[in-house]
Amino acid sequence: MAHNTEKWAEEQEPNSFLLGEDRSAQPGFVRQNRRQSGNVGVFKDDKRTEKTHEDPVSMAIGEFGRWQAMLTLILSLLNLPCTWHIFVLTFQGADTDFWCTPPPGVLNRISVDEWKNLSGVIPESPTSNVSVYDPCHYRDFDYESLLSKFSYTELLKNKTDQYELKTCASWQFNTTEFGDTITSEWNLVCDRKELKNFAEMMFLMGVAFGGFFSGLVSDRFGRKKTLMASLIMQLALGILVAICPWFEFYLVLRFILGFVCVSIVFSGFVLCMELVGGKWLTIAGVLYLLPVPMSYIIISGIAYICRGWRLLQWCVTLPAVFFLVLHWFVPESPRWLLAMGRVDETMEVLEKASKINKHPLPVNMDKILKQSINKFEINGKPKVRVSDLFRTKNIRKISLVLYILWFSLYLVYYGLVLNLSNIGGNIYINTIISGLVEIPAILISVVILLKMGRRIPLCLTMVAGGIACLLTTILPADTDEWISLSLVMAGKFSVSSSNVIMPLYTAELFPTVIRNLGVGTSNIPAGIALIMVPYLWNLSPLSKVLPLLVLGTVSVIGGLSVLMLPETGSYLSDTLEEVEDCISTSNSTQKKYIDTISSNVQSSPSEKE
């Protein structure tokens, strides 16, 4: 059998790199070719190549230990202030009751409600008997003079038939529930109402651009440097927002803040993923996002206690000060250092990690590392280029499908999260429920991913979330609010699981040399979706069910597109060539024959003797 295998491999010389472990029955020869072939064990469909995987980082310090656990926990907490900054505008720009500012002295004679009835309740149309309250206009009377002669009841009944309707120049706001908001401070009502949506869009637009450019910077200069620079900028920008005197300046600051917040989240996530190996890629990748729903619950409590948008801004900004100490505790990613050919720095990180993990390094670790970087030096020192995402057929397909997925997921997830006030009920309670729903979704995702992989769970959760949203659109108009809210929360539960799987799956599909760039560019279509989110509920006047109909449809389409992607394994690829080789082997018509020969060569007792 060994003779036949060797003869067949020699005839298939162009594919010899795929058959390195099968060309001889000698175990020593198999090990040698494993080192030469590099890491091609990326996708789960290719079981043969997965067996040949060698991960020098995990081999040196273990797939998971005390060192990785400590860093995963610390890095995951970075999500708290970042999520607060994303979600804080829900409270800072909350809709509150408002009315035209009355002339001086009027409120000394009548109450606010009486003033609103007297000045703003007008017929819906000149021929209509139905009256509506219009806080953007008022009846132009000499209120002070009239109120000195007539009572409120007499004036309302007899003296308001003939009037001139004028546009309000200023407003007063009900600050009982939320305190001062950006809406009340900068009069974002009536003809300026859309500016509040624009303020949210500016932050989300910053998220879109930040994901892309932070990916370039992180892959070029390192995860740690990008992370620390972004942390410092987040702190400075958050403080500037809290003291900002002009709305235009506020918009600029929020745009840059969105830019750096997503940089922190993505740099921390990629760094977290590159510290562990094996099944812990799944566990660490999922648990990294666990603080996100916790942050919803926490900010709901903070916003309830800290009324007023400036005070709330201080409260969500200052905790980031504690993360500045990460400079002395968080290392650079050893995988990134290795990809850059910086063996000495990689050794320093691994030596510290091995001491904490109590996992002694192999004696020849430096030689193993130098041998590992050969695959990066085949074409010279790697340079990060956007074109790398489209250079080959398979990586191009991965990139384009992931863009569809990220757009779909972010539109649905944040369409539900950032529009909780439009769904009905108390915004504080809705926010807490939203967080509580997401926590079990994340924890359950760990088990599902370990048992079922990434591809099928991502497909099922997105489709299920879409169906839940679509079911709300067929409910009768007189259906109790809690039934609709329950369906929305069921959709949120399902899509929250998708939101956990998606970054992990994306990070595993892209190789080390462009991983942060791949995750970052995926954030561009996600950012486009985010820009659309503030305006999503503007579709309600056309039909109350239209926003959720859009979310449900997009979620189902996104979920089905997952089926175009390959499944991933428990390892991270390092180069574009490894991704291409692995998929090509998985799709090859010779794969079954190759796997059979590989299995026979490795398991045959007679050949091992």
C-alpha positions in Angstrom: 0.0 0.0 0.0 2.8 2.4 0.8 4.5 1.7 -2.5 1.3 2.5 -4.4 0.7 5.6 -2.4 4.3 6.9 -3.1 4.0 6.1 -6.8 0.6 7.9 -7.1 2.0 11.0 -5.3 5.0 11.2 -7.7 2.6 11.2 -10.7 0.7 14.0 -9.1 3.7 16.3 -8.6 1.9 19.6 -9.0 -0.2 18.6 -6.0 2.8 17.3 -4.0 2.4 20.0 -1.3 -1.0 18.5 -0.6 0.4 15.0 -0.2 3.4 15.7 2.0 2.4 13.3 4.7 1.4 10.6 2.3 4.5 10.2 0.1 6.2 7.9 2.6 5.2 5.5 5.3 8.0 6.7 7.5 6.7 8.7 10.5 9.8 10.9 10.5 9.2 11.8 6.8 5.5 12.6 7.6 6.6 15.0 10.4 9.1 16.7 8.2 6.6 17.4 5.5 4.1 18.7 8.0 6.6 21.4 8.9 7.3 22.2 5.3 3.7 22.4 4.2 2.8 24.9 6.8 -0.7 25.5 8.3 -3.4 24.5 5.9 -5.8 23.2 8.5 -8.2 26.0 8.3 -11.6 24.7 7.1 -13.4 21.9 8.7 -14.4 20.3 5.4 -10.8 19.4 4.8 -10.2 16.9 7.6 -6.9 15.7 6.2 -5.2 19.0 6.3 -6.7 19.8 9.7 -4.6 16.9 11.1 -1.4 18.4 9.7 -1.9 21.7 11.5 1.0 22.9 13.6 0.4 26.0 15.7 3.7 27.2 17.2 2.0 29.6 19.6 -0.4 27.1 21.1 2.4 24.5 21.1 4.6 26.8 23.1 2.1 28.0 25.8 -0.9 25.8 25.4 -4.2 26.5 23.8 -5.6 28.1 26.9 -4.3 28.8 30.4 -4.2 31.3 33.2 -2.4 33.9 31.0 -5.1 33.7 28.2 -8.0 33.6 30.7 -6.7 36.8 32.4 -6.2 38.7 29.1 -9.5 37.5 27.6 -11.4 38.8 30.7 -9.6 42.2 30.6 -10.0 42.7 26.9 -13.7 41.7 27.0 -14.4 44.5 29.5 -13.4 47.0 26.8 -16.8 46.5 25.4 -18.5 48.2 28.3 -17.6 51.9 27.6 -17.7 51.3 23.8 -21.2 50.0 24.0 -22.2 52.8 26.3 -21.1 55.3 23.8 -23.1 53.6 21.0 -26.3 53.3 23.1 -26.1 56.5 25.2 -27.9 58.6 22.5 -31.0 56.6 23.2 -31.2 58.5 26.5 -29.4 61.7 25.6 -31.7 62.3 22.7 -34.9 60.7 24.0 -38.2 62.1 22.8 -40.0 64.2 25.5 -43.0 66.3 25.6 -42.5 69.9 24.5 -44.5 73.1 23.8 -44.0 76.6 22.5 -42.4 79.0 25.0 -45.3 81.1 26.4 -45.1 84.9 26.8 -43.7 86.1 30.2 -46.1 85.8 33.0 -48.6 83.5 31.3 -47.6 80.4 33.3 -48.3 82.4 36.5 -52.0 82.5 35.6 -52.5 79.0 33.9 -50.8 75.6 34.0 -48.6 74.1 31.3 -51.4 71.8 30.1 -53.8 74.8 29.9 -51.3 76.7 28.0 -50.9 73.8 25.5 -54.7 73.6 25.1 -55.1 77.3 24.6 -52.2 77.9 22.2 -51.6 74.7 20.3 -54.8 72.6 20.0 -56.1 73.5 16.5 -58.4 71.9 13.9 -56.7 69.2 11.9 -57.8 71.0 8.7 -59.9 74.1 8.0 -62.9 71.9 7.3 -62.3 69.3 10.0 -64.0 69.1 13.4 -61.2 67.0 14.8 -58.6 69.0 16.8 -54.9 68.0 17.2 -52.1 69.4 19.3 -49.4 71.1 17.2 -46.3 72.0 19.4 -44.6 73.6 16.4 -47.2 76.4 16.0 -49.3 78.6 18.3 -52.3 80.9 18.2 -51.1 84.4 18.2 -53.0 86.3 20.9 -52.2 88.9 23.5 -52.5 86.2 26.1 -51.4 88.3 29.1 -54.1 91.0 28.4 -56.8 88.4 27.7 -56.0 86.3 30.8 -56.3 89.5 32.9 -59.9 89.9 31.7 -61.2 86.3 31.2 -60.7 83.0 32.9 -59.0 80.2 31.1 -62.4 78.4 30.5 -64.0 81.5 29.1 -61.1 82.3 26.9 -60.9 78.7 25.6 -64.6 78.6 24.8 -65.3 82.1 23.4 -62.1 83.9 22.3 -60.1 81.4 20.2 -62.2 81.1 17.1 -60.3 83.7 15.2 -56.5 83.7 15.3 -53.3 83.9 13.4 -51.2 80.7 13.4 -47.5 81.4 13.9 -44.4 79.2 14.0 -42.8 78.8 17.4 -39.4 80.4 17.8 -38.5 78.6 21.0 -39.7 75.7 23.1 -39.9 74.4 26.7 -39.4 70.7 27.4 -40.5 68.2 30.0 -37.3 67.2 31.7 -38.9 65.0 34.4 -38.0 61.6 32.9 -34.6 62.2 31.2 -33.4 65.6 32.4 -31.9 67.9 29.9 -31.3 66.2 26.5 -29.5 67.3 23.3 -33.1 67.7 22.0 -33.9 70.3 24.6 -30.5 72.0 24.6 -30.4 72.5 20.8 -34.1 72.5 20.0 -34.0 69.4 17.8 -37.8 69.5 17.2 -40.2 70.4 14.4 -38.2 71.5 11.4 -34.9 70.5 13.2 -36.2 67.1 14.2 -34.2 65.2 11.6 -31.0 66.6 13.1 -31.4 64.2 16.1 -31.3 61.2 13.6 -28.4 62.9 11.9 -26.5 63.0 15.2 -26.9 59.3 15.7 -26.0 58.7 12.0 -22.8 60.6 12.5 -21.6 58.3 15.2 -22.6 55.2 13.2 -20.9 56.6 10.1 -17.7 56.9 12.3 -18.2 53.2 13.1 -18.3 52.4 9.4 -15.1 54.2 8.6 -13.4 53.3 11.8 -13.7 49.6 11.2 -12.0 49.9 7.9 -9.1 52.2 8.8 -8.5 50.6 12.1 -8.1 47.3 10.3 -5.4 48.7 8.1 -3.6 50.3 11.0 -3.9 47.2 13.2 -2.6 44.9 10.6 0.3 47.3 9.8 1.3 48.5 13.2 0.0 45.9 15.6 -3.1 45.2 17.7 -1.7 46.7 20.9 -0.6 50.0 19.5 -3.9 50.5 17.8 -5.8 49.5 20.9 -4.0 51.9 23.3 -4.1 54.9 20.9 -7.8 54.4 20.4 -8.4 54.1 24.2 -6.7 57.5 24.8 -8.6 59.1 22.0 -11.9 57.6 23.3 -11.3 59.2 26.7 -10.4 62.6 25.3 -13.3 62.7 22.9 -15.8 61.6 25.5 -14.8 64.5 27.7 -15.0 66.9 24.8 -18.5 65.7 24.0 -19.5 66.3 27.7 -18.4 70.0 27.6 -19.3 70.7 23.9 -21.1 74.0 23.5 -22.2 73.7 19.9 -24.3 71.2 18.1 -22.1 71.2 15.0 -19.0 70.5 17.1 -21.0 67.7 18.9 -21.7 66.0 15.5 -18.0 66.1 14.6 -16.9 64.7 18.0 -19.5 61.9 17.8 -18.3 60.9 14.4 -14.7 60.6 15.6 -15.9 58.8 18.8 -17.6 56.2 16.7 -14.4 55.8 14.7 -12.3 55.0 17.7 -14.9 52.9 19.6 -15.1 50.4 16.8 -11.3 50.4 16.6 -11.1 49.4 20.3 -13.7 46.6 19.9 -12.2 45.1 16.8 -8.5 45.4 17.9 -9.4 43.8 21.3 -11.4 41.0 19.6 -8.7 40.1 17.1 -6.0 40.2 19.9 -8.2 38.0 22.1 -8.6 35.5 19.3 -4.9 35.4 18.5 -3.9 34.5 22.1 -5.8 31.2 22.2 -6.1 28.1 20.1 -8.2 25.0 19.5 -11.7 25.0 20.8 -10.9 28.0 22.9 -11.1 30.1 19.8 -14.8 29.5 20.0 -15.2 30.0 23.7 -12.9 33.0 24.0 -14.4 34.6 20.9 -18.0 34.3 22.2 -17.3 35.2 25.8 -15.4 38.3 24.6 -18.9 39.7 23.7 -20.6 38.8 26.9 -20.1 42.3 28.5 -22.2 43.8 25.6 -25.6 42.9 27.0 -24.4 43.6 30.5 -23.5 47.1 29.3 -27.2 47.6 28.2 -28.4 46.7 31.7 -25.7 48.9 33.4 -26.3 52.0 31.2 -30.0 51.7 31.9 -29.3 52.1 35.6 -26.8 54.8 35.0 -29.2 56.8 32.8 -32.0 56.4 35.4 -29.8 57.8 38.2 -27.8 60.4 36.1 -30.5 62.6 34.6 -29.2 65.1 32.1 -27.2 64.3 29.0 -23.9 66.0 30.0 -23.8 64.2 33.4 -24.6 61.0 31.7 -21.8 61.6 29.2 -19.3 62.0 32.0 -20.5 58.8 33.6 -20.0 56.7 30.5 -16.6 58.3 29.6 -14.6 58.4 32.8 -14.5 54.6 33.5 -12.2 54.3 30.4 -9.4 55.8 32.6 -8.9 52.5 34.3 -8.2 50.8 31.0 -5.1 52.9 30.4 -3.2 50.5 32.7 -3.5 47.9 29.9 -0.4 49.3 28.4 1.7 47.6 31.1 -0.3 44.3 31.1 -1.5 43.5 27.6 1.1 42.1 25.2 1.2 42.4 21.4 -0.3 39.5 19.6 2.4 36.8 19.3 0.7 35.6 16.0 1.0 39.0 14.5 4.6 39.4 15.7 5.4 36.1 14.1 3.6 37.1 10.9 5.8 40.2 10.8 8.9 38.1 11.2 9.7 39.5 14.6 10.9 36.3 16.3 12.7 37.9 19.2 9.7 39.9 20.3 7.5 36.8 19.9 9.9 34.8 22.1 9.6 37.5 24.8 5.8 37.3 24.8 5.8 33.5 24.9 8.4 33.3 27.7 6.2 35.5 29.9 3.1 33.6 29.0 4.7 30.2 29.6 5.7 31.2 33.1 2.2 32.3 34.0 0.7 29.2 32.4 3.4 27.0 33.9 3.9 25.5 30.5 7.7 25.3 29.8 8.7 26.3 26.3 10.4 23.6 24.0 14.2 23.8 24.1 14.3 24.6 20.4 11.5 27.2 20.4 13.4 29.9 18.6 14.2 27.5 15.8 10.5 26.4 15.6 9.5 30.1 15.3 12.1 30.8 12.6 10.9 27.8 10.7 7.3 28.9 11.0 7.9 32.4 9.5 9.2 30.8 6.3 5.7 30.7 4.9 5.4 34.4 5.4 8.7 35.1 3.6 8.0 33.2 0.4 6.8 36.4 -1.2 8.8 38.7 0.9 7.6 40.6 4.0 3.8 40.8 4.0 2.3 44.1 3.1 -1.3 44.8 4.0 -3.3 45.9 1.0 -7.1 46.1 0.5 -6.6 44.3 -2.9 -5.6 41.2 -0.9 -9.2 40.7 0.1 -10.1 40.1 -3.6 -6.8 38.7 -5.0 -8.0 35.1 -5.3 -11.3 33.4 -6.2 -12.0 31.9 -2.8 -11.0 34.8 -0.6 -13.0 37.1 -2.9 -16.1 35.0 -2.5 -15.6 35.0 1.3 -15.2 38.8 1.4 -18.3 39.5 -0.7 -20.6 37.1 1.1 -19.4 38.4 4.5 -20.2 41.9 3.4 -23.8 40.8 2.7 -23.9 39.1 6.1 -22.6 42.0 8.0 -25.0 44.4 6.4 -27.9 42.2 7.1 -26.9 41.4 10.7 -26.2 45.0 11.8 -29.4 46.3 10.2 -31.4 43.8 12.1 -29.5 43.7 15.4 -29.2 47.5 15.8 -32.5 48.1 14.2 -34.0 46.3 17.2 -31.5 47.6 19.9 -31.5 51.3 19.0 -35.2 51.5 18.4 -36.4 50.0 21.7 -38.3 53.3 22.4 -40.3 52.8 19.2 -41.4 49.3 20.0 -43.5 50.4 23.0 -43.3 50.3 26.7 -40.8 51.9 29.2 -37.4 52.5 27.6 -35.5 51.7 30.8 -37.3 48.4 31.3 -37.0 47.5 27.6 -33.3 48.1 27.7 -32.9 45.9 30.7 -35.0 43.1 29.1 -33.0 43.4 25.9 -29.8 42.8 27.9 -31.2 40.0 29.9 -32.4 38.3 26.7 -29.0 38.5 25.1 -27.0 37.0 27.9 -28.4 33.4 27.6 -28.2 33.8 23.8 -24.5 34.3 24.1 -23.9 31.5 26.6 -26.0 29.0 24.6 -24.0 30.0 21.5 -20.8 28.6 23.1 -22.4 25.1 23.3 -24.0 25.3 19.9 -20.7 26.4 18.2 -18.7 23.7 19.8 -21.2 21.0 18.7 -22.4 22.4 15.3 -19.7 24.7 14.0 -20.3 28.2 12.7 -22.1 28.0 9.4 -25.3 26.2 10.2 -25.9 28.0 13.6 -25.4 31.4 12.0 -27.8 30.5 9.2 -30.5 29.2 11.6 -30.3 32.0 14.1 -30.6 34.7 11.4 -33.5 33.0 9.7 -35.2 32.4 13.0 -34.8 36.0 14.0 -36.2 37.2 10.7 -39.2 34.9 11.0 -39.9 36.3 14.6 -39.9 39.9 13.2 -42.1 38.9 10.3 -44.7 37.3 12.6 -45.2 40.7 14.3 -46.4 42.1 11.0 -49.4 39.7 10.7 -50.7 40.3 14.2 -54.2 41.9 14.4 -54.2 45.6 15.1 -55.9 45.0 18.5 -53.3 42.5 19.7 -51.9 43.2 23.2 -48.6 45.1 23.2 -46.8 42.4 25.2 -47.4 39.8 22.5 -45.7 42.0 19.9 -42.9 42.9 22.3 -42.4 39.1 23.1 -41.9 38.3 19.4 -39.5 41.2 19.0 -37.5 40.0 22.0 -37.5 36.5 20.6 -36.1 37.9 17.4 -33.6 39.8 19.4 -32.6 36.6 21.3 -32.0 34.8 18.0 -30.1 37.6 16.3 -28.0 38.2 19.4 -26.7 34.7 18.9 -25.9 35.6 15.3 -24.1 38.8 16.5 -21.8 36.6 18.6 -21.1 34.0 15.9 -20.4 36.6 13.1 -17.2 38.2 14.4 -15.8 34.8 15.4 -16.6 33.3 12.0 -15.2 36.3 10.2 -12.0 36.2 12.1 -11.5 32.5 11.4 -12.2 32.9 7.6 -9.5 35.6 7.1 -5.8 34.7 7.6 -3.6 36.5 10.1 -1.9 38.8 7.6 -5.2 40.5 6.8 -7.5 39.4 9.6 -8.0 42.8 11.2 -8.4 44.3 7.7 -10.9 41.7 6.8 -13.0 42.3 9.9 -12.6 46.0 9.4 -13.7 46.1 5.8 -16.7 43.9 6.7 -17.6 46.8 8.9 -18.2 49.1 5.9 -21.4 47.5 4.8 -22.3 47.1 8.4 -21.7 50.8 8.8 -24.0 51.5 5.8 -26.7 49.5 7.6 -26.1 51.4 10.8 -26.5 54.7 9.0 -29.9 53.5 7.8 -31.0 52.4 11.3 -31.9 55.9 12.7 -34.3 56.4 9.8 -35.8 52.9 9.8 -38.8 53.9 11.9 -39.5 56.8 9.6 -41.2 54.1 7.5 -43.9 53.8 10.1 -46.2 56.6 8.6 -46.5 54.4 5.5 -47.3 51.3 7.5 -46.8 50.5 11.2 -45.5 47.0 10.3 -43.1 48.1 7.6 -40.0 48.6 9.7 -40.2 45.1 11.2 -41.1 43.7 7.8 -37.9 45.1 6.4 -35.9 43.8 9.3 -37.4 40.3 9.0 -36.9 40.1 5.2 -33.3 41.2 5.4 -32.5 38.8 8.2 -33.9 35.8 6.3 -31.9 36.7 3.1 -28.7 37.2 5.2 -29.2 33.9 6.9 -29.6 32.0 3.7 -26.4 33.6 2.2 -24.4 32.0 4.9 -24.8 28.7 3.1 -22.4 30.0 0.4 -19.4 30.0 2.9 -17.2 27.1 4.0 -17.2 25.8 7.6 -14.2 26.6 9.7 -12.2 24.5 12.0 -10.5 25.1 15.4 -7.4 26.8 13.9 -6.5 30.2 12.5 -4.9 30.4 9.1 -1.9 32.7 8.6 -1.6 33.4 4.9 -3.8 33.8 1.9 -2.2 30.8 0.3 -3.3 28.6 3.2 -6.9 29.6 2.8 -6.8 29.0 -1.0 -5.0 25.7 -0.7 -7.4 24.4 1.9 -10.6 25.3 0.0 -9.2 24.0 -3.2 -8.4 20.7 -1.5 -11.8 20.5 0.1 -13.5 21.1 -3.3 -11.2 18.8 -5.2 -12.6 15.7 -6.9 -9.5 13.9 -5.6 -10.2 14.8 -2.0 -11.9 11.5 -1.1 -9.0 9.5 -2.6 -6.5 11.7 -0.9 -8.2 11.4 2.5 -8.4 7.6 2.1 -4.7 7.3 1.3 -3.8 9.7 4.2 -5.8 7.7 6.6 -4.3 4.4 5.5 -0.8 5.8 5.6 -1.2 7.1 9.2 -3.1 4.2 10.6 -1.6 1.1 8.9 0.5 -0.8 11.6 2.6 -2.5 8.9 3.7 0.8 7.5 4.7 2.3 10.8 7.0 -0.5 11.6 
